[in-house]
Amino acid sequence: MDDRPIGVFDSGIGGLTVLKEITEQLPGEDIVYFGDTARIPYGTRSKETVIKYVLQSFRFLMTKDIKAIVIACNTASALAMEEAQKEFDIPIIGVIEPGAKAAVSMTRNSKIGVIGTEGTINSQSYQRKIRKMLPSGEIIGVACPLFVPIVEEGWENSDVAYMTAKKYLLELKEHNIDSLVLGCTHYPVLRYTIDKVLEGKVTLVNPAYETAKAVKALLKENNLLSSKLDGGVQRFYVSDDPEKFKRIGGNILRTEIVSIEKVDIEKM
Amino acid sequence: MDDRPIGVFDSGIGGLTVLKEITEQLPGEDIVYFGDTARIPYGTRSKETVIKYVLQSFRFLMTKDIKAIVIACNTASALAMEEAQKEFDIPIIGVIEPGAKAAVSMTRNSKIGVIGTEGTINSQSYQRKIRKMLPSGEIIGVACPLFVPIVEEGWENSDVAYMTAKKYLLELKEHNIDSLVLGCTHYPVLRYTIDKVLEGKVTLVNPAYETAKAVKALLKENNLLSSKLDGGVQRFYVSDDPEKFKRIGGNILRTEIVSIEKVDIEKM
């Protein structure tokens, strides 16, 4: 048993979808969440810059006596996982591997789509992981940079969202995919619109859910589960003004965010 | 006469529209451009963070022996102009005042619209400046966070752009505005779509053009014009990978970007 908290890292607020899944599957675990809100979005930045930001964020989380780190951000998982594992001696779980595994187990025709930010798609991380498990598979990645601002605008079920999804998903439809990885923490919010465009014919894979399952398995395996079965406490840290995070984050979690502090992340 | 370069600052690449106007109106001036590409977009960040980023950027520009600074970024002009003028003993020009002045001189019915990022609109900077010059005016500001990613996607004349503009501009149409400030460096790229939605009835004000005119007047007044009449040299600095900037920037400027270097801006 290990009652130290789990560290959850994201480039901003989207990682709360992963935190939510973890607290549902592991209600006794304490969590320290860091969202690098002063430097979002990671999705359009170079690999070098993302690695630097992730290492700084991890250095901060390590000051909180955590027992494991979950990288909730797809871009950070895609670009900085290896470097982070080299530098920190602690179990680290990203969202890519659990998401890729689920897609492989769900596909019937071996045609899998992946959508995400420019950084995630160009890194080929999902595509490579899936291909390794399913060498005969056809994997098509599409970057959808407008999806995050559409979700942040609250327009997820609007005509703009529908037209945008139609443009982005056309190629995937033409390839006749039967499962689609929602490779960005914001995208599950758009699932109804995406499902409508794909005419209900495609299984949508939510890496947040799969990652929480993987976290549970990892903690069990390493005898790191909390002794509490319920009542886990969450503390939040962000690198920009906490007010906006509190407001939008409260909506995602459907509970009020109480403990939140600003961190000067560039000093880490 | 003063042959030192002009410093042009932007949060990213959009400021090149201002640089372009300056080189057209002042072809003999050397320019040092800094784009804080590792930390774009400024438009959704808190005032405190924007001020910090702007002061760091100015500290860097000051190492280049410049004679004046142009803040091409609307958000930075709106939130950090005052602080910057307090800290640096050099003429500083933002885009807000020239844009506001032009709108006031162009309106006939005193109903003026302003569009920009969340940061620019919420700061009320344009609205306050215009109201000061035109106390009886009706000024309506609307934040349009999807416009920048649409431009960066190259979708400025698509149906998505049209539907988005229709949503954002509805309120302005209902108020019967006759002039509209395009209060973000990216927005002039959308002018055809915006004009279509507004049915050609509204004069669009481009602060980039107005700012270049103001720079020329300021240099003349202070006897700071370059002795060269032509052949000004441009050097570019960015805080993230220069390749993307080079590619998209070359398109905006319609010439190749030759001299470009990466700067570690967090150290400034």
Interface residues (C-beta under 8 A of the other chain):
Chain A: A38 R39 T44 R45 S46 E48 T49 P145 L146 P149 I150 E152 E153 W155 S158 D159 V160 M163 T164 K167 D240 D241 K244 E266
Chain B: A38 R39 T44 R45 S46 E48 T49 P145 L146 P149 I150 E152 E153 W155 S158 D159 V160 M163 T164 K167 D240 D241 K244 E266
